[in-house]
Each structure stands twice: as C-alpha cells, then as structure tokens.
Amino acid sequence: MKSPEAASAQKGSQRKRQILEFLKERGRIVHPHHLETDTYEDMILSAISLPEELDVTFDDIGGLESLKQNVHDTLLLPLKRRDKFNGTKRLAARLRLPKAHRG
C-alpha cells in the first residue's frame, strides 16, 4: 500500500507531464530537464489545475472588483497579448495585492 505522500508525488509527476503537454500544444516548448522536481515539489504539482479543468470565471466571484481588474491587467492581459507587452518586467512584481487587515 502506497503512502499518501507517495501517491501525491506520483500524481504530481503525472501532472508535470500534462503541464508540459499543455504548454507544447500552445507553442511553448519546455524541455523536461528544465522542469526537474523533487518528491515534495511533485506533491505540490498534484494540486495544480490546468485551465480547461476550471469551471470558475471572474463573473462567478462576487465583489473584489478592483482585485479582479488588477489580476486581469497585470497577469492575464500580458499573457494573452504578448505582442503588446514587452517581457522586461516580471509580471509578479507588477501585481499589487491588498494587505490583509488584522482585526
């Protein structure tokens, strides 16, 4: 019987292959040796969903309009319209998330 960690790592390894295929289908070739992961990272990969597996849209999320707009403008739009954005700035550095309020 496999341990939960081993099963999760195996699922993560399968997910890694799916991610590589997903990228390849979209013209983004990533060589497998550039995506080498250890068992812990494979466990994390097991929790990642591919876009076609998601059935949630921004319209399903109530409120948070400014945050949704920020995510759209800083992450999604540059990925969809690479011709309009240069790659010199890291997207994550441009994303400004609100600070959590402490009660």
MINUFI-569623 format. One record per atom (N, C-alpha, C): atom name; x, y, z. Coordinates in steps of 0.02 Angstrom, whole numbers, plus 50000, padded with zeros to 5 digits. Example, Ala and Ser with C-alpha at 12.3 -4.5 7.8 and 13.67 -1.06 7.14 Angstrom:
2
<vexkol><atom>N</atom><X>50660</X><Y>49716</Y><Z>50390</Z></vexkol>
<vexkol><atom>CA</atom><X>50615</X><Y>49775</Y><Z>50390</Z></vexkol>
<vexkol><atom>C</atom><X>50660</X><Y>49835</Y><Z>50390</Z></vexkol>
<vexkol><atom>N</atom><X>50642</X><Y>49888</Y><Z>50354</Z></vexkol>
<vexkol><atom>CA</atom><X>50684</X><Y>49947</Y><Z>50357</Z></vexkol>
<vexkol><atom>C</atom><X>50645</X><Y>50002</Y><Z>50394</Z></vexkol>
# end
This chain:
103
<vexkol><atom>N</atom><X>50042</X><Y>49941</Y><Z>50000</Z></vexkol>
<vexkol><atom>CA</atom><X>50000</X><Y>50000</Y><Z>50000</Z></vexkol>
<vexkol><atom>C</atom><X>50044</X><Y>50062</Y><Z>50000</Z></vexkol>
<vexkol><atom>N</atom><X>50030</X><Y>50108</Y><Z>49955</Z></vexkol>
<vexkol><atom>CA</atom><X>50069</X><Y>50169</Y><Z>49949</Z></vexkol>
<vexkol><atom>C</atom><X>50050</X><Y>50218</Y><Z>50005</Z></vexkol>
<vexkol><atom>N</atom><X>50100</X><Y>50255</Y><Z>50026</Z></vexkol>
<vexkol><atom>CA</atom><X>50087</X><Y>50308</Y><Z>50075</Z></vexkol>
<vexkol><atom>C</atom><X>50051</X><Y>50365</Y><Z>50039</Z></vexkol>
<vexkol><atom>N</atom><X>50014</X><Y>50407</Y><Z>50076</Z></vexkol>
<vexkol><atom>CA</atom><X>49982</X><Y>50465</Y><Z>50044</Z></vexkol>
<vexkol><atom>C</atom><X>50032</X><Y>50511</Y><Z>50009</Z></vexkol>
<vexkol><atom>N</atom><X>50092</X><Y>50517</Y><Z>50039</Z></vexkol>
<vexkol><atom>CA</atom><X>50143</X><Y>50560</Y><Z>50009</Z></vexkol>
<vexkol><atom>C</atom><X>50166</X><Y>50531</Y><Z>49942</Z></vexkol>
<vexkol><atom>N</atom><X>50176</X><Y>50466</Y><Z>49939</Z></vexkol>
<vexkol><atom>CA</atom><X>50199</X><Y>50434</Y><Z>49877</Z></vexkol>
<vexkol><atom>C</atom><X>50145</X><Y>50440</Y><Z>49823</Z></vexkol>
<vexkol><atom>N</atom><X>50083</X><Y>50430</Y><Z>49842</Z></vexkol>
<vexkol><atom>CA</atom><X>50028</X><Y>50435</Y><Z>49794</Z></vexkol>
<vexkol><atom>C</atom><X>50022</X><Y>50506</Y><Z>49767</Z></vexkol>
<vexkol><atom>N</atom><X>50029</X><Y>50555</Y><Z>49812</Z></vexkol>
<vexkol><atom>CA</atom><X>50026</X><Y>50625</Y><Z>49792</Z></vexkol>
<vexkol><atom>C</atom><X>50084</X><Y>50643</Y><Z>49746</Z></vexkol>
<vexkol><atom>N</atom><X>50144</X><Y>50619</Y><Z>49762</Z></vexkol>
<vexkol><atom>CA</atom><X>50202</X><Y>50632</Y><Z>49721</Z></vexkol>
<vexkol><atom>C</atom><X>50194</X><Y>50601</Y><Z>49652</Z></vexkol>
<vexkol><atom>N</atom><X>50166</X><Y>50540</Y><Z>49649</Z></vexkol>
<vexkol><atom>CA</atom><X>50154</X><Y>50508</Y><Z>49584</Z></vexkol>
<vexkol><atom>C</atom><X>50104</X><Y>50548</Y><Z>49543</Z></vexkol>
<vexkol><atom>N</atom><X>50051</X><Y>50572</Y><Z>49575</Z></vexkol>
<vexkol><atom>CA</atom><X>50002</X><Y>50614</Y><Z>49540</Z></vexkol>
<vexkol><atom>C</atom><X>50035</X><Y>50678</Y><Z>49516</Z></vexkol>
<vexkol><atom>N</atom><X>50080</X><Y>50707</Y><Z>49555</Z></vexkol>
<vexkol><atom>CA</atom><X>50115</X><Y>50767</Y><Z>49536</Z></vexkol>
<vexkol><atom>C</atom><X>50161</X><Y>50755</Y><Z>49476</Z></vexkol>
<vexkol><atom>N</atom><X>50192</X><Y>50698</Y><Z>49474</Z></vexkol>
<vexkol><atom>CA</atom><X>50234</X><Y>50680</Y><Z>49417</Z></vexkol>
<vexkol><atom>C</atom><X>50192</X><Y>50674</Y><Z>49353</Z></vexkol>
<vexkol><atom>N</atom><X>50134</X><Y>50645</Y><Z>49359</Z></vexkol>
<vexkol><atom>CA</atom><X>50088</X><Y>50641</Y><Z>49302</Z></vexkol>
<vexkol><atom>C</atom><X>50064</X><Y>50710</Y><Z>49282</Z></vexkol>
<vexkol><atom>N</atom><X>50051</X><Y>50753</Y><Z>49331</Z></vexkol>
<vexkol><atom>CA</atom><X>50029</X><Y>50821</Y><Z>49317</Z></vexkol>
<vexkol><atom>C</atom><X>50083</X><Y>50860</Y><Z>49280</Z></vexkol>
<vexkol><atom>N</atom><X>50145</X><Y>50848</Y><Z>49299</Z></vexkol>
<vexkol><atom>CA</atom><X>50201</X><Y>50882</Y><Z>49266</Z></vexkol>
<vexkol><atom>C</atom><X>50201</X><Y>50865</Y><Z>49191</Z></vexkol>
<vexkol><atom>N</atom><X>50190</X><Y>50802</Y><Z>49175</Z></vexkol>
<vexkol><atom>CA</atom><X>50187</X><Y>50781</Y><Z>49104</Z></vexkol>
<vexkol><atom>C</atom><X>50129</X><Y>50816</Y><Z>49069</Z></vexkol>
<vexkol><atom>N</atom><X>50072</X><Y>50822</Y><Z>49104</Z></vexkol>
<vexkol><atom>CA</atom><X>50014</X><Y>50856</Y><Z>49075</Z></vexkol>
<vexkol><atom>C</atom><X>50028</X><Y>50930</Y><Z>49063</Z></vexkol>
<vexkol><atom>N</atom><X>50063</X><Y>50961</Y><Z>49110</Z></vexkol>
<vexkol><atom>CA</atom><X>50080</X><Y>51032</Y><Z>49102</Z></vexkol>
<vexkol><atom>C</atom><X>50127</X><Y>51042</Y><Z>49043</Z></vexkol>
<vexkol><atom>N</atom><X>50176</X><Y>50998</Y><Z>49036</Z></vexkol>
<vexkol><atom>CA</atom><X>50222</X><Y>51003</Y><Z>48979</Z></vexkol>
<vexkol><atom>C</atom><X>50184</X><Y>50995</Y><Z>48913</Z></vexkol>
<vexkol><atom>N</atom><X>50137</X><Y>50948</Y><Z>48910</Z></vexkol>
<vexkol><atom>CA</atom><X>50097</X><Y>50939</Y><Z>48850</Z></vexkol>
<vexkol><atom>C</atom><X>50052</X><Y>50999</Y><Z>48838</Z></vexkol>
<vexkol><atom>N</atom><X>50022</X><Y>51027</Y><Z>48890</Z></vexkol>
<vexkol><atom>CA</atom><X>49980</X><Y>51086</Y><Z>48885</Z></vexkol>
<vexkol><atom>C</atom><X>50020</X><Y>51144</Y><Z>48855</Z></vexkol>
<vexkol><atom>N</atom><X>50081</X><Y>51154</Y><Z>48879</Z></vexkol>
<vexkol><atom>CA</atom><X>50123</X><Y>51208</Y><Z>48853</Z></vexkol>
<vexkol><atom>C</atom><X>50144</X><Y>51194</Y><Z>48781</Z></vexkol>
<vexkol><atom>N</atom><X>50160</X><Y>51132</Y><Z>48765</Z></vexkol>
<vexkol><atom>CA</atom><X>50180</X><Y>51114</Y><Z>48697</Z></vexkol>
<vexkol><atom>C</atom><X>50123</X><Y>51128</Y><Z>48648</Z></vexkol>
<vexkol><atom>N</atom><X>50061</X><Y>51111</Y><Z>48666</Z></vexkol>
<vexkol><atom>CA</atom><X>50004</X><Y>51123</Y><Z>48623</Z></vexkol>
<vexkol><atom>C</atom><X>49994</X><Y>51198</Y><Z>48608</Z></vexkol>
<vexkol><atom>N</atom><X>50020</X><Y>51240</Y><Z>48652</Z></vexkol>
<vexkol><atom>CA</atom><X>50014</X><Y>51312</Y><Z>48643</Z></vexkol>
<vexkol><atom>C</atom><X>50078</X><Y>51344</Y><Z>48617</Z></vexkol>
<vexkol><atom>N</atom><X>50123</X><Y>51303</Y><Z>48591</Z></vexkol>
<vexkol><atom>CA</atom><X>50183</X><Y>51328</Y><Z>48560</Z></vexkol>
<vexkol><atom>C</atom><X>50239</X><Y>51346</Y><Z>48609</Z></vexkol>
<vexkol><atom>N</atom><X>50232</X><Y>51327</Y><Z>48671</Z></vexkol>
<vexkol><atom>CA</atom><X>50283</X><Y>51342</Y><Z>48722</Z></vexkol>
<vexkol><atom>C</atom><X>50320</X><Y>51278</Y><Z>48738</Z></vexkol>
<vexkol><atom>N</atom><X>50376</X><Y>51267</Y><Z>48707</Z></vexkol>
<vexkol><atom>CA</atom><X>50413</X><Y>51206</Y><Z>48718</Z></vexkol>
<vexkol><atom>C</atom><X>50458</X><Y>51214</Y><Z>48779</Z></vexkol>
<vexkol><atom>N</atom><X>50448</X><Y>51171</Y><Z>48828</Z></vexkol>
<vexkol><atom>CA</atom><X>50489</X><Y>51169</Y><Z>48888</Z></vexkol>
<vexkol><atom>C</atom><X>50519</X><Y>51100</Y><Z>48891</Z></vexkol>
<vexkol><atom>N</atom><X>50584</X><Y>51096</Y><Z>48891</Z></vexkol>
<vexkol><atom>CA</atom><X>50617</X><Y>51031</Y><Z>48894</Z></vexkol>
<vexkol><atom>C</atom><X>50609</X><Y>51002</Y><Z>48965</Z></vexkol>
<vexkol><atom>N</atom><X>50593</X><Y>50938</Y><Z>48969</Z></vexkol>
<vexkol><atom>CA</atom><X>50581</X><Y>50907</Y><Z>49035</Z></vexkol>
<vexkol><atom>C</atom><X>50638</X><Y>50917</Y><Z>49084</Z></vexkol>
<vexkol><atom>N</atom><X>50700</X><Y>50920</Y><Z>49061</Z></vexkol>
<vexkol><atom>CA</atom><X>50755</X><Y>50929</Y><Z>49108</Z></vexkol>
<vexkol><atom>C</atom><X>50756</X><Y>51000</Y><Z>49137</Z></vexkol>
<vexkol><atom>N</atom><X>50718</X><Y>51046</Y><Z>49108</Z></vexkol>
<vexkol><atom>CA</atom><X>50712</X><Y>51113</Y><Z>49136</Z></vexkol>
<vexkol><atom>C</atom><X>50658</X><Y>51115</Y><Z>49190</Z></vexkol>
<vexkol><atom>N</atom><X>50621</X><Y>51061</Y><Z>49196</Z></vexkol>
<vexkol><atom>CA</atom><X>50567</X><Y>51058</Y><Z>49246</Z></vexkol>
<vexkol><atom>C</atom><X>50578</X><Y>50998</Y><Z>49291</Z></vexkol>
<vexkol><atom>N</atom><X>50639</X><Y>50991</Y><Z>49314</Z></vexkol>
<vexkol><atom>CA</atom><X>50654</X><Y>50937</Y><Z>49360</Z></vexkol>
<vexkol><atom>C</atom><X>50629</X><Y>50955</Y><Z>49429</Z></vexkol>
<vexkol><atom>N</atom><X>50596</X><Y>50908</Y><Z>49461</Z></vexkol>
<vexkol><atom>CA</atom><X>50566</X><Y>50921</Y><Z>49527</Z></vexkol>
<vexkol><atom>C</atom><X>50583</X><Y>50863</Y><Z>49574</Z></vexkol>
<vexkol><atom>N</atom><X>50581</X><Y>50879</Y><Z>49638</Z></vexkol>
<vexkol><atom>CA</atom><X>50591</X><Y>50827</Y><Z>49688</Z></vexkol>
<vexkol><atom>C</atom><X>50523</X><Y>50801</Y><Z>49711</Z></vexkol>
<vexkol><atom>N</atom><X>50522</X><Y>50754</Y><Z>49757</Z></vexkol>
<vexkol><atom>CA</atom><X>50460</X><Y>50724</Y><Z>49780</Z></vexkol>
<vexkol><atom>C</atom><X>50413</X><Y>50776</Y><Z>49811</Z></vexkol>
<vexkol><atom>N</atom><X>50441</X><Y>50822</Y><Z>49850</Z></vexkol>
<vexkol><atom>CA</atom><X>50400</X><Y>50874</Y><Z>49882</Z></vexkol>
<vexkol><atom>C</atom><X>50367</X><Y>50918</Y><Z>49829</Z></vexkol>
<vexkol><atom>N</atom><X>50406</X><Y>50939</Y><Z>49778</Z></vexkol>
<vexkol><atom>CA</atom><X>50379</X><Y>50981</Y><Z>49725</Z></vexkol>
<vexkol><atom>C</atom><X>50327</X><Y>50943</Y><Z>49684</Z></vexkol>
<vexkol><atom>N</atom><X>50337</X><Y>50877</Y><Z>49675</Z></vexkol>
<vexkol><atom>CA</atom><X>50286</X><Y>50837</Y><Z>49640</Z></vexkol>
<vexkol><atom>C</atom><X>50221</X><Y>50836</Y><Z>49680</Z></vexkol>
<vexkol><atom>N</atom><X>50226</X><Y>50834</Y><Z>49746</Z></vexkol>
<vexkol><atom>CA</atom><X>50166</X><Y>50836</Y><Z>49788</Z></vexkol>
<vexkol><atom>C</atom><X>50129</X><Y>50902</Y><Z>49778</Z></vexkol>
<vexkol><atom>N</atom><X>50165</X><Y>50957</Y><Z>49772</Z></vexkol>
<vexkol><atom>CA</atom><X>50134</X><Y>51022</Y><Z>49760</Z></vexkol>
<vexkol><atom>C</atom><X>50102</X><Y>51023</Y><Z>49691</Z></vexkol>
<vexkol><atom>N</atom><X>50137</X><Y>50996</Y><Z>49640</Z></vexkol>
<vexkol><atom>CA</atom><X>50110</X><Y>50993</Y><Z>49572</Z></vexkol>
<vexkol><atom>C</atom><X>50044</X><Y>50955</Y><Z>49569</Z></vexkol>
<vexkol><atom>N</atom><X>50036</X><Y>50907</Y><Z>49613</Z></vexkol>
<vexkol><atom>CA</atom><X>49974</X><Y>50867</Y><Z>49612</Z></vexkol>
<vexkol><atom>C</atom><X>49912</X><Y>50909</Y><Z>49626</Z></vexkol>
<vexkol><atom>N</atom><X>49922</X><Y>50967</Y><Z>49656</Z></vexkol>
<vexkol><atom>CA</atom><X>49865</X><Y>51010</Y><Z>49674</Z></vexkol>
<vexkol><atom>C</atom><X>49851</X><Y>51063</Y><Z>49620</Z></vexkol>
<vexkol><atom>N</atom><X>49891</X><Y>51067</Y><Z>49567</Z></vexkol>
<vexkol><atom>CA</atom><X>49882</X><Y>51117</Y><Z>49516</Z></vexkol>
<vexkol><atom>C</atom><X>49829</X><Y>51095</Y><Z>49466</Z></vexkol>
<vexkol><atom>N</atom><X>49785</X><Y>51142</Y><Z>49448</Z></vexkol>
<vexkol><atom>CA</atom><X>49733</X><Y>51129</Y><Z>49398</Z></vexkol>
<vexkol><atom>C</atom><X>49752</X><Y>51163</Y><Z>49333</Z></vexkol>
<vexkol><atom>N</atom><X>49740</X><Y>51129</Y><Z>49277</Z></vexkol>
<vexkol><atom>CA</atom><X>49750</X><Y>51159</Y><Z>49212</Z></vexkol>
<vexkol><atom>C</atom><X>49689</X><Y>51202</Y><Z>49195</Z></vexkol>
<vexkol><atom>N</atom><X>49698</X><Y>51253</Y><Z>49154</Z></vexkol>
<vexkol><atom>CA</atom><X>49642</X><Y>51299</Y><Z>49139</Z></vexkol>
<vexkol><atom>C</atom><X>49578</X><Y>51264</Y><Z>49116</Z></vexkol>
<vexkol><atom>N</atom><X>49584</X><Y>51213</Y><Z>49074</Z></vexkol>
<vexkol><atom>CA</atom><X>49523</X><Y>51181</Y><Z>49048</Z></vexkol>
<vexkol><atom>C</atom><X>49487</X><Y>51141</Y><Z>49102</Z></vexkol>
<vexkol><atom>N</atom><X>49519</X><Y>51129</Y><Z>49159</Z></vexkol>
<vexkol><atom>CA</atom><X>49487</X><Y>51093</Y><Z>49214</Z></vexkol>
<vexkol><atom>C</atom><X>49447</X><Y>51139</Y><Z>49260</Z></vexkol>
<vexkol><atom>N</atom><X>49455</X><Y>51204</Y><Z>49251</Z></vexkol>
<vexkol><atom>CA</atom><X>49421</X><Y>51252</Y><Z>49294</Z></vexkol>
<vexkol><atom>C</atom><X>49354</X><Y>51271</Y><Z>49264</Z></vexkol>
<vexkol><atom>N</atom><X>49304</X><Y>51275</Y><Z>49306</Z></vexkol>
<vexkol><atom>CA</atom><X>49239</X><Y>51297</Y><Z>49282</Z></vexkol>
<vexkol><atom>C</atom><X>49216</X><Y>51360</Y><Z>49319</Z></vexkol>
<vexkol><atom>N</atom><X>49265</X><Y>51398</Y><Z>49342</Z></vexkol>
<vexkol><atom>CA</atom><X>49251</X><Y>51460</Y><Z>49378</Z></vexkol>
<vexkol><atom>C</atom><X>49278</X><Y>51519</Y><Z>49336</Z></vexkol>
<vexkol><atom>N</atom><X>49238</X><Y>51570</Y><Z>49331</Z></vexkol>
<vexkol><atom>CA</atom><X>49259</X><Y>51631</Y><Z>49295</Z></vexkol>
<vexkol><atom>C</atom><X>49257</X><Y>51689</Y><Z>49344</Z></vexkol>
<vexkol><atom>N</atom><X>49284</X><Y>51745</Y><Z>49323</Z></vexkol>
<vexkol><atom>CA</atom><X>49282</X><Y>51805</Y><Z>49364</Z></vexkol>
<vexkol><atom>C</atom><X>49209</X><Y>51824</Y><Z>49380</Z></vexkol>
<vexkol><atom>N</atom><X>49163</X><Y>51810</Y><Z>49335</Z></vexkol>
<vexkol><atom>CA</atom><X>49093</X><Y>51827</Y><Z>49347</Z></vexkol>
<vexkol><atom>C</atom><X>49063</X><Y>51786</Y><Z>49404</Z></vexkol>
<vexkol><atom>N</atom><X>49093</X><Y>51728</Y><Z>49419</Z></vexkol>
<vexkol><atom>CA</atom><X>49069</X><Y>51686</Y><Z>49474</Z></vexkol>
<vexkol><atom>C</atom><X>49091</X><Y>51712</Y><Z>49542</Z></vexkol>
<vexkol><atom>N</atom><X>49139</X><Y>51758</Y><Z>49543</Z></vexkol>
<vexkol><atom>CA</atom><X>49166</X><Y>51784</Y><Z>49605</Z></vexkol>
<vexkol><atom>C</atom><X>49133</X><Y>51850</Y><Z>49620</Z></vexkol>
<vexkol><atom>N</atom><X>49097</X><Y>51853</Y><Z>49675</Z></vexkol>
<vexkol><atom>CA</atom><X>49062</X><Y>51915</Y><Z>49693</Z></vexkol>
<vexkol><atom>C</atom><X>49109</X><Y>51964</Y><Z>49727</Z></vexkol>
<vexkol><atom>N</atom><X>49102</X><Y>52027</Y><Z>49710</Z></vexkol>
<vexkol><atom>CA</atom><X>49143</X><Y>52079</Y><Z>49741</Z></vexkol>
<vexkol><atom>C</atom><X>49215</X><Y>52077</Y><Z>49716</Z></vexkol>
<vexkol><atom>N</atom><X>49259</X><Y>52109</Y><Z>49754</Z></vexkol>
<vexkol><atom>CA</atom><X>49331</X><Y>52111</Y><Z>49739</Z></vexkol>
<vexkol><atom>C</atom><X>49345</X><Y>52137</Y><Z>49668</Z></vexkol>
<vexkol><atom>N</atom><X>49304</X><Y>52182</Y><Z>49644</Z></vexkol>
<vexkol><atom>CA</atom><X>49311</X><Y>52206</Y><Z>49575</Z></vexkol>
<vexkol><atom>C</atom><X>49380</X><Y>52236</Y><Z>49561</Z></vexkol>
<vexkol><atom>N</atom><X>49406</X><Y>52276</Y><Z>49607</Z></vexkol>
<vexkol><atom>CA</atom><X>49471</X><Y>52306</Y><Z>49594</Z></vexkol>
<vexkol><atom>C</atom><X>49526</X><Y>52253</Y><Z>49592</Z></vexkol>
<vexkol><atom>N</atom><X>49522</X><Y>52203</Y><Z>49634</Z></vexkol>
<vexkol><atom>CA</atom><X>49571</X><Y>52150</Y><Z>49635</Z></vexkol>
<vexkol><atom>C</atom><X>49566</X><Y>52108</Y><Z>49571</Z></vexkol>
<vexkol><atom>N</atom><X>49505</X><Y>52092</Y><Z>49549</Z></vexkol>
<vexkol><atom>CA</atom><X>49497</X><Y>52054</Y><Z>49487</Z></vexkol>
<vexkol><atom>C</atom><X>49524</X><Y>52094</Y><Z>49427</Z></vexkol>
<vexkol><atom>N</atom><X>49512</X><Y>52159</Y><Z>49427</Z></vexkol>
<vexkol><atom>CA</atom><X>49538</X><Y>52201</Y><Z>49372</Z></vexkol>
<vexkol><atom>C</atom><X>49614</X><Y>52203</Y><Z>49373</Z></vexkol>
<vexkol><atom>N</atom><X>49642</X><Y>52206</Y><Z>49432</Z></vexkol>
<vexkol><atom>CA</atom><X>49715</X><Y>52206</Y><Z>49440</Z></vexkol>
<vexkol><atom>C</atom><X>49745</X><Y>52141</Y><Z>49413</Z></vexkol>
<vexkol><atom>N</atom><X>49715</X><Y>52084</Y><Z>49431</Z></vexkol>
<vexkol><atom>CA</atom><X>49739</X><Y>52019</Y><Z>49406</Z></vexkol>
<vexkol><atom>C</atom><X>49733</X><Y>52016</Y><Z>49330</Z></vexkol>
<vexkol><atom>N</atom><X>49677</X><Y>52040</Y><Z>49304</Z></vexkol>
<vexkol><atom>CA</atom><X>49668</X><Y>52040</Y><Z>49231</Z></vexkol>
<vexkol><atom>C</atom><X>49720</X><Y>52082</Y><Z>49196</Z></vexkol>
<vexkol><atom>N</atom><X>49731</X><Y>52143</Y><Z>49221</Z></vexkol>
<vexkol><atom>CA</atom><X>49776</X><Y>52190</Y><Z>49188</Z></vexkol>
<vexkol><atom>C</atom><X>49850</X><Y>52170</Y><Z>49194</Z></vexkol>
<vexkol><atom>N</atom><X>49869</X><Y>52142</Y><Z>49251</Z></vexkol>
<vexkol><atom>CA</atom><X>49940</X><Y>52129</Y><Z>49262</Z></vexkol>
<vexkol><atom>C</atom><X>49962</X><Y>52058</Y><Z>49245</Z></vexkol>
<vexkol><atom>N</atom><X>49915</X><Y>52010</Y><Z>49246</Z></vexkol>
<vexkol><atom>CA</atom><X>49934</X><Y>51941</Y><Z>49231</Z></vexkol>
<vexkol><atom>C</atom><X>49903</X><Y>51915</Y><Z>49166</Z></vexkol>
<vexkol><atom>N</atom><X>49838</X><Y>51919</Y><Z>49161</Z></vexkol>
<vexkol><atom>CA</atom><X>49805</X><Y>51887</Y><Z>49105</Z></vexkol>
<vexkol><atom>C</atom><X>49815</X><Y>51924</Y><Z>49039</Z></vexkol>
<vexkol><atom>N</atom><X>49807</X><Y>51989</Y><Z>49039</Z></vexkol>
<vexkol><atom>CA</atom><X>49814</X><Y>52028</Y><Z>48978</Z></vexkol>
<vexkol><atom>C</atom><X>49883</X><Y>52021</Y><Z>48947</Z></vexkol>
<vexkol><atom>N</atom><X>49937</X><Y>52029</Y><Z>48985</Z></vexkol>
<vexkol><atom>CA</atom><X>50003</X><Y>52019</Y><Z>48954</Z></vexkol>
<vexkol><atom>C</atom><X>50015</X><Y>51949</Y><Z>48928</Z></vexkol>
<vexkol><atom>N</atom><X>49985</X><Y>51899</Y><Z>48959</Z></vexkol>
<vexkol><atom>CA</atom><X>49993</X><Y>51831</Y><Z>48934</Z></vexkol>
<vexkol><atom>C</atom><X>49953</X><Y>51820</Y><Z>48870</Z></vexkol>
<vexkol><atom>N</atom><X>49895</X><Y>51852</Y><Z>48865</Z></vexkol>
<vexkol><atom>CA</atom><X>49853</X><Y>51844</Y><Z>48805</Z></vexkol>
<vexkol><atom>C</atom><X>49878</X><Y>51888</Y><Z>48748</Z></vexkol>
<vexkol><atom>N</atom><X>49907</X><Y>51945</Y><Z>48763</Z></vexkol>
<vexkol><atom>CA</atom><X>49928</X><Y>51993</Y><Z>48711</Z></vexkol>
<vexkol><atom>C</atom><X>50003</X><Y>52007</Y><Z>48717</Z></vexkol>
<vexkol><atom>N</atom><X>50043</X><Y>51957</Y><Z>48708</Z></vexkol>
<vexkol><atom>CA</atom><X>50115</X><Y>51964</Y><Z>48714</Z></vexkol>
<vexkol><atom>C</atom><X>50143</X><Y>52016</Y><Z>48666</Z></vexkol>
<vexkol><atom>N</atom><X>50109</X><Y>52024</Y><Z>48609</Z></vexkol>
<vexkol><atom>CA</atom><X>50133</X><Y>52073</Y><Z>48560</Z></vexkol>
<vexkol><atom>C</atom><X>50127</X><Y>52145</Y><Z>48585</Z></vexkol>
<vexkol><atom>N</atom><X>50086</X><Y>52157</Y><Z>48634</Z></vexkol>
<vexkol><atom>CA</atom><X>50076</X><Y>52224</Y><Z>48661</Z></vexkol>
<vexkol><atom>C</atom><X>50117</X><Y>52238</Y><Z>48724</Z></vexkol>
<vexkol><atom>N</atom><X>50149</X><Y>52187</Y><Z>48751</Z></vexkol>
<vexkol><atom>CA</atom><X>50186</X><Y>52195</Y><Z>48813</Z></vexkol>
<vexkol><atom>C</atom><X>50256</X><Y>52169</Y><Z>48803</Z></vexkol>
<vexkol><atom>N</atom><X>50306</X><Y>52207</Y><Z>48827</Z></vexkol>
<vexkol><atom>CA</atom><X>50374</X><Y>52181</Y><Z>48822</Z></vexkol>
<vexkol><atom>C</atom><X>50387</X><Y>52137</Y><Z>48883</Z></vexkol>
<vexkol><atom>N</atom><X>50435</X><Y>52094</Y><Z>48878</Z></vexkol>
<vexkol><atom>CA</atom><X>50448</X><Y>52046</Y><Z>48932</Z></vexkol>
<vexkol><atom>C</atom><X>50501</X><Y>52069</Y><Z>48981</Z></vexkol>
<vexkol><atom>N</atom><X>50515</X><Y>52134</Y><Z>48984</Z></vexkol>
<vexkol><atom>CA</atom><X>50570</X><Y>52156</Y><Z>49026</Z></vexkol>
<vexkol><atom>C</atom><X>50550</X><Y>52161</Y><Z>49100</Z></vexkol>
<vexkol><atom>N</atom><X>50486</X><Y>52167</Y><Z>49114</Z></vexkol>
<vexkol><atom>CA</atom><X>50464</X><Y>52171</Y><Z>49184</Z></vexkol>
<vexkol><atom>C</atom><X>50431</X><Y>52106</Y><Z>49204</Z></vexkol>
<vexkol><atom>N</atom><X>50447</X><Y>52085</Y><Z>49263</Z></vexkol>
<vexkol><atom>CA</atom><X>50415</X><Y>52024</Y><Z>49288</Z></vexkol>
<vexkol><atom>C</atom><X>50343</X><Y>52039</Y><Z>49307</Z></vexkol>
<vexkol><atom>N</atom><X>50298</X><Y>51995</Y><Z>49285</Z></vexkol>
<vexkol><atom>CA</atom><X>50227</X><Y>52007</Y><Z>49298</Z></vexkol>
<vexkol><atom>C</atom><X>50212</X><Y>52007</Y><Z>49373</Z></vexkol>
<vexkol><atom>N</atom><X>50242</X><Y>51961</Y><Z>49409</Z></vexkol>
<vexkol><atom>CA</atom><X>50228</X><Y>51957</Y><Z>49481</Z></vexkol>
<vexkol><atom>C</atom><X>50248</X><Y>52021</Y><Z>49517</Z></vexkol>
<vexkol><atom>N</atom><X>50300</X><Y>52054</Y><Z>49493</Z></vexkol>
<vexkol><atom>CA</atom><X>50323</X><Y>52116</Y><Z>49525</Z></vexkol>
<vexkol><atom>C</atom><X>50272</X><Y>52172</Y><Z>49514</Z></vexkol>
<vexkol><atom>N</atom><X>50233</X><Y>52168</Y><Z>49461</Z></vexkol>
<vexkol><atom>CA</atom><X>50185</X><Y>52221</Y><Z>49446</Z></vexkol>
<vexkol><atom>C</atom><X>50118</X><Y>52209</Y><Z>49480</Z></vexkol>
<vexkol><atom>N</atom><X>50107</X><Y>52149</Y><Z>49505</Z></vexkol>
<vexkol><atom>CA</atom><X>50044</X><Y>52134</Y><Z>49537</Z></vexkol>
<vexkol><atom>C</atom><X>50044</X><Y>52160</Y><Z>49608</Z></vexkol>
<vexkol><atom>N</atom><X>49997</X><Y>52201</Y><Z>49624</Z></vexkol>
<vexkol><atom>CA</atom><X>49991</X><Y>52230</Y><Z>49691</Z></vexkol>
<vexkol><atom>C</atom><X>49929</X><Y>52202</Y><Z>49725</Z></vexkol>
<vexkol><atom>N</atom><X>49941</X><Y>52159</Y><Z>49773</Z></vexkol>
<vexkol><atom>CA</atom><X>49884</X><Y>52130</Y><Z>49810</Z></vexkol>
<vexkol><atom>C</atom><X>49873</X><Y>52172</Y><Z>49873</Z></vexkol>
<vexkol><atom>N</atom><X>49810</X><Y>52180</Y><Z>49893</Z></vexkol>
<vexkol><atom>CA</atom><X>49796</X><Y>52218</Y><Z>49953</Z></vexkol>
<vexkol><atom>C</atom><X>49823</X><Y>52183</Y><Z>50015</Z></vexkol>
<vexkol><atom>N</atom><X>49845</X><Y>52221</Y><Z>50062</Z></vexkol>
<vexkol><atom>CA</atom><X>49870</X><Y>52192</Y><Z>50125</Z></vexkol>
<vexkol><atom>C</atom><X>49811</X><Y>52167</Y><Z>50166</Z></vexkol>
<vexkol><atom>N</atom><X>49822</X><Y>52112</Y><Z>50200</Z></vexkol>
<vexkol><atom>CA</atom><X>49769</X><Y>52084</Y><Z>50242</Z></vexkol>
<vexkol><atom>C</atom><X>49757</X><Y>52130</Y><Z>50302</Z></vexkol>
<vexkol><atom>N</atom><X>49695</X><Y>52140</Y><Z>50319</Z></vexkol>
<vexkol><atom>CA</atom><X>49679</X><Y>52181</Y><Z>50377</Z></vexkol>
<vexkol><atom>C</atom><X>49678</X><Y>52137</Y><Z>50439</Z></vexkol>
<vexkol><atom>N</atom><X>49709</X><Y>52161</Y><Z>50490</Z></vexkol>
<vexkol><atom>CA</atom><X>49709</X><Y>52124</Y><Z>50553</Z></vexkol>
<vexkol><atom>C</atom><X>49656</X><Y>52152</Y><Z>50598</Z></vexkol>
<vexkol><atom>N</atom><X>49616</X><Y>52106</Y><Z>50624</Z></vexkol>
<vexkol><atom>CA</atom><X>49558</X><Y>52128</Y><Z>50664</Z></vexkol>
<vexkol><atom>C</atom><X>49570</X><Y>52134</Y><Z>50735</Z></vexkol>
# end
